[in-house]
Amino acid sequence: MRGERQEPPVLEVEGLTTVFETDRGRAVAVDGVGLRVRRGETLAVVGESGCGKSVTALSILRLLATPPARIVAGSVRLGGVDLLALGEARMREVRGNRVAMVFQEPHTSLNPVQRVGAQVAEVLRIHRGLGRREAWRRAVEGLARVGVPEAARSARAYPHELSGGQKQRVMIAMALACDPEVLIADEPTTALDVTIQAQVLDLLASLRRERGMALVLITHDLGVVAEVADRVAVMYAGQVVEEAPREAFFRGPLHPYSRALFASRPGAGSVRGRLVPIPGMVPDATAWPAGCRFEPRCACAEAACRGTPQRLVEAAGGAGHRVACAVVAPPGGGGA
């Protein structure tokens, strides 16, 4: 709103570009991505598999193997400090301490031969310098806080002795052990049944409110976005193509790709009980189209879409709704 002062972002990503050197040439997995999230806010990053969501998150934390990956442009500012300019020793101090991440596969992220309590305690020993006994005590408290049943007993369990939901709670306890300013959750409910998914999402939402941290939630599930997000960023082919407050986004997504995602939801755009898929395939990251990257799959495409890259611009009505599309049809009109 005009005249209203907003708190500056705690995490601000600008022009982030990450490439992979492959046998088929250079793949630009993340191309000029910009994201902002404020303290106490949940930003949902949405898109189908392969759109660059997870690579963006791993780039923010500088967790990609180099080679083959390389960040070639952009900045990632945490409280005004560019993480891409830090040496590796300083970056290790940031990871798990000021910015933490919950990965989508807890059974592969946890050490199978170490008790889960010891894995949480290790974070506290590294970043807080605690002794073994105090770190263990705090680890048990952390497990209890995220709803792990019989935390003192469960802390002595190995990952294979816990359920999928319990393992995900252990991952959350590890991520929150040092009270990070920003938590990145990459598809945190993918492998869980519906009931456990809801419990994990409720847990993340309550912890965000309780601690006032910023939450970046990476997901392909618009139902999840509707439940927990404050703002939404839609990614396609390595770029952000739409960004909006949650209410504005669900009231009327503007980019044809966003609208195609809506139409492909079960029960949303189905014809005689069948899903409406998005036609075609995501283009190859080694040979992105010169213009709008969604143009080859888009029913709205016109000549203006070909050859000229599209940039995020404020949509009609403003209020933080931005879209990268040369032909923005009104919500509910034609489209993908």
Residue pairs with C-beta under 8 A, 6 or more apart in sequence:
6 38
7 38
7 39
8 38
9 36
9 37
9 38
9 77
10 37
10 38
10 39
10 78
10 79
10 181
10 182
10 214
11 35
11 36
11 37
11 60
11 76
11 77
11 78
11 99
11 181
11 182
11 214
11 216
12 35
12 36
12 75
12 76
12 77
13 33
13 34
13 35
13 36
13 56
13 60
13 74
13 75
13 76
13 77
14 34
14 74
14 75
14 77
15 32
15 33
15 34
15 73
15 74
15 75
16 30
16 32
16 33
16 34
16 56
16 59
16 60
16 71
16 73
16 74
16 75
16 76
17 28
17 30
17 31
17 32
17 33
17 71
17 72
17 73
17 74
18 28
18 29
18 30
18 55
18 56
18 59
18 64
18 69
18 70
18 71
18 72
19 26
19 27
19 28
19 29
19 69
19 70
19 72
20 26
20 27
20 29
20 68
20 69
20 70
20 285
21 27
21 67
21 68
21 70
22 68
22 286
24 284
24 286
25 286
25 287
26 286
27 284
27 285
27 286
28 238
28 285
28 286
28 288
29 52
29 55
29 69
29 238
29 285
30 52
30 55
30 56
30 59
30 238
31 52
31 237
31 238
31 239
31 288
32 73
32 74
32 239
33 52
33 56
33 74
33 235
33 238
33 239
33 240
34 240
34 312
35 43
35 45
35 56
35 216
35 233
35 240
36 43
37 43
37 182
37 214
37 215
37 216
37 231
38 214
39 181
39 212
39 213
39 214
40 208
40 209
40 212
40 213
40 214
41 214
41 215
41 230
41 231
42 205
42 208
42 214
42 215
42 216
42 217
42 228
42 229
42 230
42 231
43 214
43 215
43 216
43 217
43 229
43 230
43 231
43 232
43 233
44 217
44 218
44 219
44 224
44 225
44 228
44 229
44 231
44 232
44 233
44 246
45 53
45 56
45 57
45 216
45 217
45 218
45 219
45 233
45 235
46 53
46 219
46 220
46 222
46 225
46 232
46 233
46 234
46 235
46 261
47 53
47 220
47 234
47 235
47 236
47 261
48 220
48 236
48 261
48 278
48 282
49 220
50 282
51 235
51 236
51 237
51 238
51 282
52 235
52 237
52 238
52 239
53 186
53 218
53 235
54 104
54 186
54 187
54 218
55 64
55 69
56 235
57 101
57 184
57 186
57 216
57 218
58 64
59 69
59 71
59 76
60 76
60 83
60 99
60 184
61 83
61 95
61 99
61 101
61 184
62 71
62 83
62 84
62 91
62 95
63 95
63 101
64 71
71 84
74 84
75 82
75 84
75 85
76 82
76 83
76 84
77 83
78 94
78 98
78 99
78 181
78 182
79 98
79 181
83 91
83 94
83 99
86 94
93 127
96 123
96 126
96 127
96 174
96 175
96 177
96 178
96 180
97 127
97 178
97 180
98 178
98 180
98 181
98 182
99 180
99 181
99 182
99 183
99 184
100 174
100 175
100 176
100 178
100 180
100 182
100 183
100 184
101 175
101 183
101 184
101 185
101 186
102 168
102 171
102 172
102 175
102 183
102 184
102 185
102 186
102 188
103 109
103 171
103 186
104 186
104 187
104 188
104 190
104 191
105 190
105 191
106 159
106 164
106 167
106 168
106 170
106 171
106 191
107 159
107 164
107 167
107 191
109 171
110 116
110 119
110 159
110 167
110 170
110 171
111 119
111 159
112 158
112 159
112 160
113 158
114 158
115 155
115 156
115 157
115 158
116 143
116 154
116 155
116 157
116 158
116 159
116 162
116 167
116 170
117 136
117 139
117 140
117 143
117 154
117 155
117 156
118 136
118 139
119 170
119 174
120 139
120 142
120 143
120 155
120 170
120 173
120 174
120 177
121 130
121 132
121 135
121 136
121 138
121 139
122 135
123 174
123 177
123 178
124 130
124 134
124 135
124 138
124 139
124 177
124 178
125 131
125 132
125 135
127 177
127 178
128 135
128 178
130 138
136 155
138 177
139 155
139 173
139 177
140 151
140 152
140 155
141 151
142 173
142 176
142 177
143 151
143 154
143 155
143 169
143 170
143 173
144 151
145 173
145 176
146 169
146 170
146 172
146 173
146 176
146 203
146 207
147 169
147 199
147 203
148 154
148 166
148 169
148 170
148 173
149 166
154 162
154 166
159 167
159 170
162 170
164 191
164 192
164 196
165 192
165 196
165 199
165 200
168 188
168 189
168 192
168 196
168 200
169 200
169 203
171 188
172 188
172 200
172 203
172 204
172 207
175 183
176 183
176 207
176 211
179 211
179 213
180 213
181 213
181 214
182 213
182 214
182 215
182 216
183 204
183 208
183 213
183 214
183 215
183 216
184 216
184 218
185 204
185 215
185 216
185 217
185 218
186 218
187 218
187 219
187 220
188 200
188 201
188 204
188 217
189 196
189 197
189 200
189 201
189 221
189 224
192 200
197 224
201 224
201 227
201 228
204 215
204 217
204 228
205 227
205 228
207 213
208 214
208 215
215 228
217 224
217 225
217 228
217 229
219 225
222 261
222 262
222 265
223 265
225 232
225 246
226 246
226 250
229 246
230 245
230 246
231 243
231 244
231 245
231 246
231 320
232 242
232 243
232 244
232 245
232 246
232 249
233 240
233 242
233 243
234 240
234 241
234 242
234 243
234 253
234 255
234 257
234 258
234 261
235 241
236 255
236 257
236 282
236 293
236 294
237 282
237 283
237 285
237 288
237 293
237 294
238 285
238 288
238 293
239 293
239 324
240 312
240 324
241 255
241 257
241 258
241 294
241 310
241 312
241 323
241 324
241 325
242 249
242 253
242 254
242 255
242 257
242 258
242 312
242 321
242 322
242 323
242 324
242 325
243 312
243 320
243 321
243 322
243 323
244 253
244 254
244 315
244 320
244 321
244 322
245 319
245 320
245 321
248 317
248 319
248 320
248 321
249 258
249 321
251 331
252 330
252 331
252 332
253 259
253 261
253 262
253 331
254 315
254 321
254 323
254 325
254 328
254 331
255 294
255 323
255 324
255 325
255 328
256 294
256 298
256 299
256 300
256 325
256 329
256 335
256 336
257 278
257 294
257 297
257 298
257 336
259 331
259 335
259 336
260 278
260 297
260 335
260 336
261 278
262 268
262 269
263 269
263 276
263 336
264 275
264 276
264 277
264 278
265 275
266 275
269 275
269 276
270 276
278 297
278 336
279 297
280 296
280 297
281 297
283 289
283 293
283 296
289 295
289 296
289 306
290 306
290 307
290 308
290 309
291 305
291 306
291 307
291 308
291 309
291 310
292 298
292 301
292 305
292 306
292 309
292 310
292 324
292 325
292 326
294 336
295 301
295 305
295 306
297 336
298 305
298 336
299 334
299 335
299 336
300 327
300 329
300 334
300 335
300 336
301 327
302 326
302 327
304 326
304 327
305 326
305 327
308 326
310 324
310 325
310 326
311 324
312 322
312 323
312 324
313 322
313 323
313 324
314 321
314 322
315 321
315 322
315 323
315 328
316 328
329 335
